[in-house]
Amino acid sequence: MFGFGATAFKAEDIPDLSGKVILVTGGNSGLGAESILQLAKHNPSKIYLAARTEAKANTAIAAIKEKVPNATITFLELDLGSLASVKKAADAVTQSTGRLDILLNNAGIMATPAGLTKDGYEIQFGTNHMGHALLTRLLLPTLQKTAKEQGANADVRIVNLSSKGHGWAPKGGLVLDQCKTDMASTATFVRYGQSKLANILYTKALAARYPAIRCVSVHPGAVDTGLVRGPGQSWPILVWPMWFVIQFSAVNVAHGALTQLFAATSKDAKTGAYYVPTAQENAGSAYAQDEKLVDVLWDYTEKELNAAGY
């Protein structure tokens, strides 16, 4: 299900990032922490590590700084399940910097039990899509300003983590009229698939509307990260079998982070494209290629965020 192509991109291929300001969501563990570690080795001016829990973030920052002592990493409190928290985080960024070069929307949840975000969205759609959509929307003026100031040499990026699981989306791809319910009658992996399809569609919408910014979506592959917590909560009896499978089939985070690092830094990453491991362009599912769904999701998201006052 989660195959890997030849390693076309290595961490050593990351170019010099001097002067760049970077924000990584879910940066306290897994792919996010690994991405920050590798990016920090290439001299960025500042990295925001966005996470819910300060203690866990500080532990991650300390571990990274043991390997990259001169890294400038700042904790940014962010709960993607709360639009108010997202607004507060975006305000903290815009008040502390006038520049943002890379927005790596890495955080996510998978196959969690049915539930709602603080704003009433199905929890996976609300966290994986709506939270990141608002963060992106609020930071777009800074991203655009950064691109404009760089002129012909502009290289500003938005990277959204999707998944091959976007192929598990429901019939029709999106059931937006149900996204403000817990969708409890829909299988959790189908709900997850909808949220990951939304990540690809929204990336394409951004690429079409903001040509000065390179917008890329990625599937990191089957990686040994904390995402297994969601399925474990949905089916406790499967915790040990899933752990066993992961140990023998998943790659480590150093390998798993390569595709998103490619998307965030390589000159070869194409705007609007979707990449699978390692750094291989992929068309995605038929729904992921549906331009009507791109516009439907964009219009829905804009309407919802406008109605919420953001």
C-alpha positions as CSV (number, residue, x, y, z in Angstrom):
1,M,0.0,0.0,0.0
2,F,2.7,2.4,0.9
3,G,5.6,1.8,-1.5
4,F,8.8,3.7,-1.8
5,G,10.6,4.8,-4.9
6,A,14.3,5.1,-5.3
7,T,15.9,7.7,-2.9
8,A,15.9,10.7,-5.2
9,F,16.5,13.2,-2.5
10,K,18.7,13.2,0.6
11,A,18.9,15.5,3.6
12,E,22.3,16.6,2.4
13,D,20.6,18.0,-0.7
14,I,18.9,20.7,1.3
15,P,20.3,24.0,0.1
16,D,21.6,26.9,2.3
17,L,18.6,28.5,4.1
18,S,20.4,31.5,5.4
19,G,17.9,34.3,6.3
20,K,14.8,32.1,6.0
21,V,12.1,31.9,8.5
22,I,10.3,28.6,8.8
23,L,7.2,27.4,10.6
24,V,6.5,23.6,11.2
25,T,3.3,22.4,12.8
26,G,3.5,19.3,14.9
27,G,7.1,19.9,15.4
28,N,7.5,18.3,18.8
29,S,7.8,14.7,17.5
30,G,8.0,12.4,14.5
31,L,8.3,13.9,11.1
32,G,7.9,17.4,12.3
33,A,10.8,17.2,14.8
34,E,13.0,15.4,12.2
35,S,12.2,18.1,9.6
36,I,13.1,20.9,12.0
37,L,16.4,19.0,12.8
38,Q,17.4,18.7,9.2
39,L,16.3,22.3,8.2
40,A,18.2,23.7,11.2
41,K,21.4,22.3,9.9
42,H,21.2,24.7,6.9
43,N,21.3,28.0,8.7
44,P,17.8,29.4,8.7
45,S,17.3,32.6,10.6
46,K,14.5,31.2,12.7
47,I,12.2,28.2,13.1
48,Y,8.9,28.2,14.8
49,L,8.1,24.8,16.3
50,A,4.3,24.8,16.6
51,A,2.7,22.3,19.0
52,R,0.0,22.0,21.7
53,T,2.2,21.2,24.7
54,E,5.1,23.5,25.7
55,A,6.9,20.9,27.8
56,K,7.0,18.4,24.9
57,A,8.1,21.2,22.5
58,N,10.9,22.3,24.8
59,T,12.1,18.7,25.1
60,A,12.2,18.5,21.3
61,I,14.0,21.8,21.0
62,A,16.6,20.7,23.5
63,A,17.2,17.5,21.6
64,I,17.6,19.3,18.3
65,K,19.9,21.9,19.8
66,E,22.2,19.1,21.1
67,K,22.8,18.3,17.5
68,V,22.6,21.9,16.1
69,P,23.7,24.2,19.0
70,N,23.3,27.4,17.0
71,A,19.7,26.7,15.9
72,T,17.2,29.4,16.7
73,I,13.9,27.5,17.4
74,T,10.9,29.2,19.1
75,F,8.0,27.3,20.6
76,L,4.6,28.4,19.2
77,E,1.5,27.2,21.0
78,L,-1.0,25.7,18.5
79,D,-4.0,23.5,18.8
80,L,-5.3,22.9,15.3
81,G,-8.6,21.7,16.7
82,S,-9.4,25.2,17.9
83,L,-9.7,28.1,15.4
84,A,-9.2,30.6,18.2
85,S,-5.9,28.9,19.1
86,V,-4.9,29.0,15.4
87,K,-5.6,32.7,15.3
88,K,-3.6,33.3,18.5
89,A,-0.6,31.4,17.0
90,A,-0.8,33.3,13.7
91,D,-0.9,36.6,15.5
92,A,2.2,35.6,17.6
93,V,4.0,34.9,14.3
94,T,3.0,38.1,12.5
95,Q,3.8,40.2,15.6
96,S,7.3,38.7,15.9
97,T,8.5,38.6,12.3
98,G,7.8,40.3,9.0
99,R,9.1,37.4,7.0
100,L,8.0,33.8,6.5
101,D,9.6,31.6,3.8
102,I,8.4,28.1,4.5
103,L,5.1,27.0,6.1
104,L,5.3,23.3,6.7
105,N,1.8,22.1,7.7
106,N,3.0,18.8,9.1
107,A,0.7,18.0,12.0
108,G,-2.2,15.7,11.8
109,I,-4.3,12.9,13.4
110,M,-5.4,9.6,11.9
111,A,-8.3,7.2,12.4
112,T,-9.3,8.7,15.7
113,P,-12.6,7.8,17.4
114,A,-15.6,9.9,16.3
115,G,-15.6,13.4,17.7
116,L,-15.7,17.1,17.1
117,T,-13.2,19.9,17.2
118,K,-13.9,22.9,19.5
119,D,-15.6,24.6,16.5
120,G,-17.9,21.7,15.8
121,Y,-16.1,20.0,12.8
122,E,-15.6,16.3,12.4
123,I,-12.4,16.0,14.3
124,Q,-10.1,14.7,11.5
125,F,-11.4,17.1,8.9
126,G,-11.4,20.0,11.4
127,T,-7.8,19.3,12.6
128,N,-6.1,18.2,9.4
129,H,-7.8,20.6,7.1
130,M,-9.7,23.5,8.7
131,G,-7.1,24.3,11.3
132,H,-4.3,24.3,8.8
133,A,-6.4,26.2,6.3
134,L,-7.0,29.0,8.8
135,L,-3.3,29.1,9.8
136,T,-2.4,29.3,6.1
137,R,-5.0,32.0,5.4
138,L,-3.8,34.2,8.3
139,L,-0.1,33.8,7.3
140,L,-0.6,34.4,3.6
141,P,-0.1,38.2,3.8
142,T,3.4,37.5,5.4
143,L,4.2,34.8,2.9
144,Q,3.2,37.1,0.0
145,K,5.2,40.0,1.4
146,T,8.2,37.8,1.7
147,A,7.9,36.6,-1.9
148,K,7.4,40.2,-3.2
149,E,10.5,41.5,-1.3
150,Q,12.6,38.7,-2.9
151,G,11.6,39.7,-6.4
152,A,12.8,37.4,-9.2
153,N,14.6,35.2,-6.6
154,A,11.5,34.5,-4.6
155,D,11.3,31.0,-3.1
156,V,8.4,31.0,-0.6
157,R,6.6,27.7,0.1
158,I,3.5,26.1,1.6
159,V,3.8,22.3,2.1
160,N,0.8,20.3,3.2
161,L,1.1,16.8,4.5
162,S,-1.5,14.5,2.9
163,S,-1.4,10.7,2.7
164,K,-1.9,7.9,0.3
165,G,-4.9,7.3,2.5
166,H,-6.6,10.2,0.6
167,G,-7.8,7.3,-1.6
168,W,-10.0,6.1,1.3
169,A,-12.2,9.2,1.0
170,P,-16.0,8.7,0.8
171,K,-17.9,8.3,-2.5
172,G,-17.9,11.7,-4.1
173,G,-14.6,12.6,-2.4
174,L,-16.0,15.1,0.0
175,V,-19.3,15.1,2.1
176,L,-19.1,18.7,3.2
177,D,-22.7,18.8,4.3
178,Q,-21.7,16.3,7.1
179,C,-18.4,17.9,8.2
180,K,-20.1,19.8,11.0
181,T,-21.2,16.5,12.6
182,D,-19.0,13.7,14.1
183,M,-19.8,11.5,11.1
184,A,-19.9,8.6,13.6
185,S,-21.7,6.3,11.1
186,T,-18.8,6.7,8.6
187,A,-15.7,4.5,9.1
188,T,-12.9,6.4,10.8
189,F,-10.4,5.6,7.9
190,V,-13.0,7.0,5.5
191,R,-13.2,10.2,7.6
192,Y,-9.4,10.3,7.6
193,G,-9.3,9.8,3.8
194,Q,-11.6,12.8,3.4
195,S,-9.3,15.0,5.4
196,K,-6.2,13.9,3.5
197,L,-8.0,14.4,0.2
198,A,-8.8,17.9,1.4
199,N,-5.1,18.6,2.0
200,I,-4.3,17.8,-1.7
201,L,-7.3,19.7,-3.1
202,Y,-6.5,22.8,-0.9
203,T,-2.9,22.8,-2.0
204,K,-4.0,22.9,-5.6
205,A,-6.4,25.7,-4.8
206,L,-3.6,27.7,-3.2
207,A,-1.3,27.1,-6.1
208,A,-3.8,28.4,-8.6
209,R,-4.6,31.5,-6.5
210,Y,-1.2,32.4,-5.3
211,P,1.3,31.8,-8.1
212,A,4.1,33.7,-6.3
213,I,4.1,30.9,-3.6
214,R,5.2,27.3,-4.3
215,C,2.4,25.1,-2.9
216,V,3.1,21.4,-2.6
217,S,1.4,18.4,-1.0
218,V,3.1,15.1,0.0
219,H,2.5,11.6,1.2
220,P,5.4,10.7,3.6
221,G,4.9,7.0,3.4
222,A,4.4,4.4,6.2
223,V,6.5,6.0,8.9
224,D,7.0,4.9,12.5
225,T,5.4,7.9,14.2
226,G,2.8,8.6,16.9
227,L,-0.1,8.5,14.3
228,V,-0.8,5.0,15.4
229,R,-2.3,6.4,18.6
230,G,-5.5,7.3,16.7
231,P,-6.2,3.7,15.4
232,G,-5.2,2.4,18.8
233,Q,-7.9,4.6,20.4
234,S,-10.5,3.4,17.8
235,W,-9.6,-0.3,18.2
236,P,-7.6,-0.9,21.4
237,I,-7.4,-4.6,20.6
238,L,-5.3,-3.9,17.6
239,V,-2.6,-1.9,19.3
240,W,-0.1,-4.7,19.5
241,P,-0.8,-6.1,16.0
242,M,-0.4,-2.5,14.6
243,W,2.9,-2.1,16.6
244,F,4.2,-5.3,15.2
245,V,3.4,-4.4,11.6
246,I,4.9,-1.0,12.0
247,Q,8.2,-2.4,13.4
248,F,8.6,-4.6,10.3
249,S,7.2,-2.4,7.5
250,A,7.5,1.3,8.4
251,V,10.6,3.4,7.7
252,N,12.2,5.6,10.4
253,V,11.5,9.3,10.5
254,A,14.8,10.3,9.0
255,H,13.8,8.5,5.8
256,G,10.2,9.4,6.1
257,A,10.8,13.1,6.3
258,L,12.7,13.3,3.0
259,T,9.7,13.9,0.7
260,Q,8.4,16.8,2.8
261,L,12.0,18.2,3.0
262,F,12.2,18.0,-0.8
263,A,8.9,19.8,-1.1
264,A,10.1,22.5,1.3
265,T,13.5,23.1,-0.2
266,S,14.3,21.6,-3.6
267,K,14.2,23.7,-6.7
268,D,12.7,20.7,-8.4
269,A,9.5,20.7,-6.4
270,K,6.6,21.8,-8.6
271,T,3.8,24.0,-7.3
272,G,0.4,22.3,-7.2
273,A,2.0,18.9,-7.4
274,Y,1.6,15.9,-5.1
275,Y,4.7,13.8,-4.2
276,V,5.1,10.3,-2.7
277,P,8.3,8.7,-1.4
278,T,10.9,9.5,-2.2
279,A,10.2,12.8,-3.9
280,Q,8.3,11.2,-6.8
281,E,5.5,13.2,-8.4
282,N,2.2,11.3,-8.4
283,A,-1.2,12.1,-9.8
284,G,-3.1,10.9,-6.8
285,S,-6.7,9.5,-6.9
286,A,-9.3,10.5,-9.4
287,Y,-10.9,12.7,-6.7
288,A,-7.5,14.4,-6.1
289,Q,-7.4,15.3,-9.8
290,D,-10.9,16.7,-9.9
291,E,-10.7,20.5,-10.4
292,K,-14.4,20.9,-9.5
293,L,-13.7,19.5,-6.1
294,V,-10.7,21.9,-5.7
295,D,-13.1,24.8,-6.2
296,V,-15.9,23.3,-4.1
297,L,-13.5,22.8,-1.1
298,W,-12.0,26.3,-1.5
299,D,-15.5,27.9,-1.6
300,Y,-16.6,25.9,1.4
301,T,-13.5,26.7,3.4
302,E,-13.7,30.4,2.6
303,K,-17.3,30.5,3.6
304,E,-16.8,28.7,6.9
305,L,-13.8,30.8,7.9
306,N,-15.6,34.0,7.0
307,A,-18.6,33.0,9.0
308,A,-16.4,32.3,12.0
309,G,-15.0,35.8,11.8
310,Y,-11.5,35.0,10.5
